[in-house]
């Protein structure tokens, strides 16, 4: 018989299986927990477990399990959590595993594209659906086909080519509070990612050796970022608390909001916070640094850094190769 335990205001039903992982699920009422336990136990005994689970389990429940067991472990947990919550609000979440199919997921993709998201964003959402299905199959023995997402990806968006135009930097710095002006200058001078710069601490910086040590990065490995003369001038001009702490007291969300407001005030259009990193990488290329050195500074593991080489950069490289 299925066991029912209460945790706070929820009731968890558990069905034990010989030689296989237990099955369990939480419910808002004891009656629902008892009913699920009885039906699941009967399906196990009759050898109809897959059929039963396909009929009763929804994709939304798989999303919930994945969020609890996997999402919190990731560096991009906040972003993935937001995507999961958006998927849970979509009609796709209500589909049972029995009715979940490639056409259903294709319809979800088309619905999202019609709502105005880009092809790249659609691909990230499809990738999340795929990884949730793979997790459910591998860890929960769920009767799902993780390959039903294959072939549904869209063409990626072309690489952005927004560079700072003459006068924009001065206008932006004039419109921004002092801390944000320093952030903008450092983002270009160091080529750090937005999150890396927002999490940078004074203890991570060695002004004597002119390096910033990033203990944790997007790629999961530490790296040292050389500090150029421009970066050193910015750091030396910033107030440094006696007890150290973060360079910037604002979190990434606050930085983004302040940057958008400063751009609007300065009359700078079409510029995103991430474009500052691309601007910095392009400037390194224009100064003659080889790709290996640029990758070491920016933290790229693959040749994806090539997407930051604009037309002007390619022309400068051609001149050096002549």
N, C-alpha and C positions, 0 to 999 in steps of 0.2 A: 504494500500500500504506500502511496506517495506520502512523504512527510511534509507538514506545513509548519513554518516558523514565522513569527512576527518580528519585524524590525522597524521600530517606530510606527509609522502609519501604513507600512506596506507589509504584504504577506508573500513569502517565498515558498513555492512548491518545488519539491525535489523528488525525482524518480531515479532510483538506483538501478544500474545495469551491470550484470556480471561480465567482467572482462572488457568493459567499455566505460568511457567517461559518464558521470552522472548527468542527468538533464535537469535543468532548473530554470525557473522564471519567476519574476516578481509581479504582484497584482495589487490593485488598490483595495480589493475586498477579499475576505476569506473565501466567500462562495466561488468567486472566479478562480482562485488558486486551487480549491478542491476540484472544481470541474476540469480544469486543465490537467491536474494530476491524474484524475481518473481516466480521461481520454488518452493521455500520453502513455500511461501504464498499459492500457488495453491495446494501444497500437504497437507497443513494444512486444507484448506477449503474442500478438497475432502476426508479427512480422510486417506490419504496415507502417512502420515509423516514418520512413521517407515520405510516403503519401500523406500521412497525417501532418507532418511538419510543413510540407509544401502548402497544405491547405490552410493551416492556422498561423504560420509565421509570416510576418510582413517584412518588407525591406527596411522599413523604419526601425524595426526591432534590431535588425542587423547593424544599422547605423549606431544605435544606442550602445550595443555591446562593444563595437569597435571603438567608439569614443571613450568608453570607460576603461577598456583594456589596453588601447594602443596610443590614442592621440596624445595623452598627457606626457608620453615619453619623448615626444619629438620637439626639436628646437622651434619648429613653426606651429606649435600646438594652438596658439591663438587663432591663426589664420585657418587652420584645418577645422578647428572647432566651429568657427563661423560658417564655413562651407557645409559642415554637417548639419548645423541648425537650419540653414537655408534649405537643404535637401529634405529635412524632416517636415518642413512646412509645405513642401511641394506635394502634389497628388501622387508622385512617384512613390513616396514613403508608404502609402496605403496599400500598394500592390502586394498580394501574397506571393510567396516564392513560386507557387503553382502558376501564377499568371505573369510573373516577371519574364520579359523576353527582350530580344534585340529590338523589335519594332517599338516596344514600350519605351526603352531607353532612347531610341532614336527620336521618338516623339518628344521626350523630355529635352533632348539637346536642341531640337528645332524650336521648341517653345521658349527656351532660354535665349537662343539667337534672335528670335523675333522680339524679345524684350529688350534687346540692345546690347547684350554682352558680346565681347570680341571672341574670335576663334580661339585665341590663346587661353582665355578664361574658360571657355567651353571645354577645352582639352584638359585643363586642370580639374574640372569637375568630373569629367569622364574618368580620369585617372583615379580619382578618389572612389568613385563607384566601383571601379575594377578592383582596387586594393581591398575594399570592404568585402566584396564577394570572395576574393581569394582567402581572406582571413576567415570568413565564415565557413568556407569549404575545408580549410586546413585545420582550424582550431575548434570548430563547433560541429564538424561533420554535417554541415548543412547541405542539402541536396540542391546545389546551385551550380551554374556554369559560369565561371569567371571570365570566360572568353566571349561572352555575348556582347562585350563592349568593343571587341576587336573590330577595326575597320570603321569606327564611327568618328574618329578624330578629324578635326578640321585643319585647314592650312594655317600655319602659325602666322601671327601678325608680323609684318616686316619690321626690322630693327628700327628703333627711333633714331632720328638724325638731328635732334634738337641740340644746337650749340648756343652758348651765350653770344649774343651779338654785341657789337661795340656800344658801350655806355650802359648796358643792362646791369653789369655787376655793380657799378657805382650807384645806380638808382636803387637797386635791391638792397644794398648795404645801408643806404640813407633811409630807406623805408622800414628797415628791420630794427628790432631792439638789439642792443649790443651783443647779447649772448647768441642771437640767431645769426648776426653778421659773422661772428667768430665760427659758428657751426658751418656756415656756407663756405667760408674760406678754407677751413680744415677739410671739408668734404672733397673739395677740388684738389687741395694740396696733397692729401694722403690717399685718395681713391678708395677710402673705406666705404663699406656698405652702411646703409642708414642705421641699422641696428647696432653694428659694431661701434660706430661713432657715438651713438646715444648711450651705450653701455660702457664707454671708455672711462677709466678712473685715473686720477693723478698718479696713483701708485704703479700704473701700467706704463708710465712714461719715464724714460731715462734721458733727461735733457743733455747730460754730459756726453753720452754715447749717441745721442740723436736718433733714438728708436722708440717706437711704441710697441709693446708686447700685447698681442691679442691672444688670450688664453683659450677662448672659445670662439669659433667662427662658424659660418654656415656650412662649410665643408667638414666640420668636426675636427679640424687640426689647428694647432696653435701656429701663429706666424709673427714675425717681427716686421714692422712697417718702418722703413727709413723716413726720417723727418727732414724734408727739404728746408731751405732757407726760409721760404714762405711760411711753412708750417711752424717753424721755430719762432718766427716773429709773432705769429698769432698766439701761440702758447705763452710766450713771454709777456704778452700784453694782457692776458687774462688774469683775473684775480684768483689766487691759489689759496684755498682754505688751509689753515694750519694743520687740521686733522685729515686733509685729503678729501676723499670721496669722489663722486662723479664729476667730470668736467662740466656736464650740463645736468641741471636738476630736473629738466623736463623729460618726460618719457617720449617715445617715438610718436605717439598719437598727437601729443601737444606740439612737438616739433613740426609735424606735417601741417597741423592747423595754423600755426604761426607763419609757416612758409607760404601757404596759400594766401593768407591775409597780406603778407608783405609784398608778394608778387602783384596782387590786385592794387595795392596802394602805389606801387612803383610803376604800374602800367606795363608789367612784363607778362605776356600771355604765352600759353602753350609750354611753359616750363614746369617740370615735375622735380620733386626732391631727388629722385633716382638719377635724373639727368646730370646732377652735379658730379656723381661718380664717373659717368661716361665722359663728361667734360674733362675731368682730371686725367683719365686714361688717354684721351685723345691728345692732350697737351704733352703727356710723356712721349707719345709716339712722335709728335711734331718736334720734340727736343732731341730726337735721334736714338732713344732707348730701344734696344732689341726686344723682341717679343718675350723672350725668356725672362728678362728683367722686369718687364711690365707685368707678367703673370706673377712673379714673385712679390711684387708690390701690391697688386690688386687682389691676390688670393685666388685667382682662377686656376682650376685644375686642368681644364681642357682648353682647346683652341677656340672656345666660344668667345674669347677675348677679341678675336678678329672682327666680331660684329661691331666693335667700337671704333674700328678704323674707318673714318669718314673719307670722302673723296679727296679732301685736302691732305689727309694723312698719307693716303696712297701715293699722291703726287710727290710728297716730301720723301717717302721711301724710295720712289723711283729715282729721284735726284741723287740720293745717297748711293744707290746701286749703279749709277751711270759710270 
